């Protein structure tokens, strides 16, 4: 019976840590999004759209950022799905 109790405590501990990490990740992403928005506003303020070179540089930078952002979103979806699968396994192990 002691082993079952220890296993239950371990499951609760893991789930608590996962929830805490999830909150931290969400806050970090929100902070990064705010910083990126501020930088985009700053860049758009200082760009001379009459100069074709500056326009090209801004378009290239935005396209590069878009590709990176889509890759990070795909990675986040994959990790979230895998964590959900692990949580389901942990919940299934709790049941006798």
N, C-alpha and C positions, 0 to 999 in steps of 0.2 A: 504494500500500500504506500510505503514511503517513496518508492520509485515513481509511482503514478503522480504523487503530489509534487515531487521534484520536477517531473516532466511538465506538469501543468504550470508550475512557476516559471520554468524556462520558456514555455510558449508565451506566457503573458509578458515576460521580460523582452522577448524578441519582438513581439507585436508593439509593445510600448516604444521600444527604440526605433522601430520602423516608422511609427506615426510621428515621433519627434523629428526624425530625419526628413520625413516628407514635408513637415511644416517648415523646417529650415531651408529645404530646397526651394519651396514655393516663395518664401521671403527673399531668398537670394535671387531668384529669377525676376521677381518683381523689382527689386533694387537695380538689377542689371538693365531691365527694360526702361526704367526711368532714366538711368544714366545714358543709355543709347538714344532715347528720345531727345534728351537735352543736347547730346552731341550732334544729332541730325539737324536740329533746329539751328544750332550754332553754325554748322557747315552751310546750310541753306541760306543763312543770313549773310555769310561772307563770300559766297560764290558769285562771280560775275557771269550771269547767264548770257551775256553778249559775246563772251569769249568762247569759241568752239572747243578749245583745249580743256578749259575748266568744265564745260558741260560734259565732255567725253569722260573726264576723270570722275565726275560725280556719278554719271550713269554706270561706269565700270565698277565703282565702289559699291553702289547700291546692288548691282547684279551679283557681285561677289558675296556681299553680306546675305543676300536672299538665299543663295545656294547653301551657305554655311548654316543659316537659320533653319532651312528645311531639313538639312542633315541632322541637326541637333534635335529637332522636333521628332524626326523618325527614330532617333536613338532613344529619346525619352519615352516614346510610345512602346518601343520594344522592351525597355527596362521595366516599365510599369506593368506590362503584360506578364513578364517573367516573375516579378515580385508578387503579382496576384496569384500566379500559379503556385508559388511557394507558400503563400498564405493559405490557399485552399488545402494544400498537403498538410500543413500544420493543423488546420482546423479538423481535417479528417483523422489525423493521428490522435486528437483529443478524445474522440468518440470511442467507446469500448467496442 
